[in-house]
Amino acid sequence: MYDTIPEASHVESMLDGLLDSLQGTESLDLTAAQRYLISVLDGNDVTRSSVTGTEGLLSDIGDGLAKAWEFVKKMFTSIWDFFFGKKNKEDSEAAKASVKGAEEALKDVESPQVTEANVKAVVANVEKKVDKLPEGPKKKELKKKVADAKAAEPAKAKQTATALVKEVFDASLTDKPRMNALTKEFNKLYEDLKARQEEYKKAEGDRETLGHAIEHFLNGFTGIKEPTKGLAEAKAWVAYAKRCLEATDNSLLTIKAMKNEHEHAIKDIQQKIDHGGRGTQYTKQELIEEITELKRNMATIVTVVKIAERTRECLSEIAKGIESCVVKTKEN
């Protein structure tokens, strides 16, 4: 049903369309949420409002509402299956591999394996990195050292090249606008999570579980800073990134474990719809309250999942940025 996880606003609008209908707000002038719901149903060949008209489609708990609910159930199933299946595992492994790549690359900076046999190749790679630096005194200084290394005897060139590996890494890291932009986005993800957590401080049941999942996630963000000042900060960043990815996995595992409760809530709503919201056992108000709670929980799940996706992407891109600054000297 989805090629990507939909926005939380999509989930909320779909359920708001149901709620508006249940609360008797349907008329010739449908609410924005009802129009949104009907347009989605039309786009998925569930209804044809352009032919049949929208009046009466979602009245009370009739056939139109039942069709809409069936589509919403498929939407929820699709979201769970899409992310908590193969994709989640692949995304996690890809991000961890990127951070691991940066960690391994930093070993070349910490302990360059420059020999008289490979020094020419190392100097050539150093020169390529220097050429990519912005013009300025540091680039001029490094170009002079590269020229000296190229003209020196192998033993002297080895000494100069070994020092240059770290100098070039430091100079490359201090000029990474893209990395800075990613770090700012990463920090925004943290703030978005923190804002979402505020809703769950006194929650119970599923909402309490979601609160714990968000708390796990937030703990993983603690300590990460922009890796822009050299080897020590880059190594520290890698350690924090590994911890953050682990926290991301744990948070999503907590949410995944809610699937049974989530499915139970859906079945309970289904029973109320099947009974028409009437009788002593079920009331329309109970149905409205349960859909409202489901909307709140599902919107939060989608929000956390999307933040997890982007967190992994940001960490992966920053890790690749770190790795790209390294002059690799080890033999493969």
N, C-alpha and C positions, 0 to 999 in steps of 0.2 A: 504493500500500500504506500510505503514511503521510501524514497531513496535516501533521505536524511531524516534525522529526528526533527519533528516540527517544533515550532516555537511554543512556549507555554501559553502565549496569547491565543493560539489556534485551539488548543485544548479547552481553554476557558471559554472562548467564544462559542464553541460547539455545545458545551454543556449549558452555557447561559441561554442559548436558543431553546434548549429543552425546558429549562427552568422558567423562562418567560412564558412559554406555552402552558406549562402546568399551573402557573400562577394567574392564568386568565388574562394575560395582557395581549393576546392575539386579537387583531381586528383587521380592517382594511389597511391600516397603517401598521405594518409589522415593525417590531423593534429591530435595531441594527443587528442584534445577535441572532434573531430569527431569520433575517435576510441572509446573514452569513451562513447559518446552518443549511438553509435551503439551497444556497448557491453551491455549497460543497456537495450536498446530496445530488443536485443536478449534474455537477461535474463528474460524479462517479456513477451516473446512470441509475441512481436509486429512485429519483423522482424526475418529473418533467414539469416544473412549475410554469415554464414558458407556454406550455400547452394547457395544463389543467388549472392553472392559477394557484396562487398561494393561499387564498382565503380558505380556511377550514383544514388545511393540510396538517397542522399540528394541534388541532383542537383537542383539549382535555387529554385523555389517555386512549386515543383511538389508533387506527391503523397507521396514520401518518407518523405519530409519535413512536409507535412500535418500530417502524422502519428506521426512523432516525436513531433510536436506541440501538438497534442491531448494528447500524453503521458505526456508532460510537464504540460499541464493544469490539468490533473488528479493528478500530483505530487503536484502542488500548493494547490489544493482542499484538498488533503490528509493531507498536513502539517497544513493547517488552522483547519480542522476538528479534527485532532489528538490532537493538543495542546489546542486550544481554546474551546474545548468541555468539556467533563467530566473530562479529565485528568488534565486540568489546575486548576479546582476547587478542585479536590482531592489533588493535590500537594500543593496548597495554604493552605488548611485546615490541612493537615498533618504537614506541617512546623510550622504553628501557634500553633498547639496542642503540638508539642515538646517544643517550647519556653515557652508556658504556663505551661507545666509540670515542666520546670526548675524554672520558677518564683514561682510556688507553693512550690516546694521542698526547695527553699531558705528560705522560711518562717520557716522551721524546724531549719535552721542554726541560723536565726536571733532570734527566740523565741522558743527554744527547749521545748517540753512539756514532761519533765522527771518527773516522780512521783516515790514515794517509791514502788508503785505497779508495775511499768513497768521498773524500773531501771536495773534489771538483763537482760531483753531483750535488752535494749538500749546498755548496756555495751557489750553484746555479739555481737551486730551489729557493734559497734565501733571497737571491736577487729578484726572482719573480714576485715574492711577497713584498719586497721593498718597492718595486715598481707600482704596486697597487695602492701604496700609501698616499695620502694627500700631500701636496707640496708644502714644504716647511723646513725649518732647521733640522728636525729629527730625521726626516727623509734624506736630507743632504748629508747628514752625519753618517747615516747607515750606508748610503751609496759609496761614501769614501772608504768605509771599512770593507765593504764588499770588493771594491777595486783593489785594496791592499791585499785582501785574502787571495784574490785571483792572481796577483803578481808574486805572492810569497812562495817560498819553498814549502813542500808538503807539511813538514812538522809545524812551521809557523802558521800556515793556512789552517791546519787542524785546530790550533789553539784559538785563532780568531773566529773560525766558523762555529766552534762550540759555544762561544760567548754570544755570537750573533743569533743563534737559534732562540735564545731567551729574549734578547733585546728586540728582535723582530716580533716575537709573540706579544710582548708587552706593548709595543707600538701599535700593532694591529688591533689589540683589544681596546685600546683607548680611543679608537676611531671606528666605532661600530654603531652608527645611528639606528640601524635596523634592530640591533640587539637591545638598545635602550628603549626603542618603541615597543618591542615585545615584552620587556620587563614592566613597562607601564601598563600594558594590557593585562599582564599577569597579576599585577597589583589590583587592577580593577576587578578581576575575577574574584579576588579575595574579598573585596568590599561588597560585591554582589552576594557572595555566600554569607557574609557576616550579616547583611541586611535580612536575608532569608532566615537566618538562624533566630533573629529576634522574634519571629512569629511563633517559635516553638519552645520558648523558655518554660511555659507552664502547661505544656501539652500532655496528652495522655494517648494511649493506644498507638495507632499507626503514626500519628503525628509525633509522638514521643520518639518512636523508632527513627523517623526521618530526622528529628532533631539530633539524635546520636550520630546518624550518618553524616550530617553536615558538620558536626563537631569533629569527627574523625578527619574529615576533609580539611577543615580549617587548621587543625594541628599540623598538617603536612606543609602548610604554607609558611610556618613560623621560621624566621631566620634567613630566608632567601633574599639576596640583594643582587644588584647589578654586577655581573662578573667583568668589571671594566678596568681593573687596576693591576693585573698581572697574575702570575702563577698561583700565588697563595690564595687569592680570592677566587680564581677559577676552580681550584681544587675544592675549596669550601663550597662553592656553588654546586659542583657535581655531587658532593655528599648530601647537600640539602635537596637537590633535585631527585636523587634516588629515594630519599625519605618521602618526598611529596608524592612521587608516583606510587609508592607503597600505600600511602594514606588514601590516595585516589582509589586504588583497587579495593582497599578495605571498606571505604565508604560505599562503593557500588555493590560490594558483596552484601553489605547490610541492607541496602535497598532491594537487591535481588531476592533476599530472604523474605521480603514482604509479599512476594507474589501470591502466595496462598491466601493471605488475608485480603489482598487486593481482589483476587478472584471470588472470594467469599462475599465481599461487599457488592461486587457486580451481580452475583447470583441473587443476593437479597433484594437488590433493586429490580432485577428481572421478575422476581416473584410478585413484587408490589405492582409492577406494570401489568403482569399477567392477570392480577386480581382487579385491575382497573382502578386501583387506589381507593376502593370502596370497601365497606364492611367494617366489622368491629376489630378485625385483626390488623388491617392495614388502612392507613389514611393517606390522603394526598400530601398532607403536611409532613408526614414521616418520609415520604418519597422525596419531597423537595429538600428536606434536611440531609438525607443520605446522598443525594446527587450533589448538593453543595459541598459536603465533606469530601466526596470523591473528587470533585473538581479541584478543591484546594490541595489535596494530596497529590493528585496526578500532575498538576501544574508544577508543584515543587519537585517532583521526581524528574520531570522533563527538564526543569531548570538546572538541577544538579547534574543530570546526565550531560546536558549541553556544556556546562561549565567544565565538567570532567574532560569532555572531548577537546575543548579549546585549551585547557590546562596542559594536556598531553602534547598538543600541537605546539604550544608556546615553548614548553620545555625542550621538545625535540628540536625546534628551530634554533633556540639559543645554544643547545649542545652542538648542533652542526656548525653554528657560527664560531664557537670556541675551537672546534676541530679544524675549521678552515684556516685558522690563524697559525696553526702548528706546521713547522717545517719538519716533516717526518724523516727520521734518520735510521730507524730500525729496519733490518732486513725482514721481508715478509716470508 
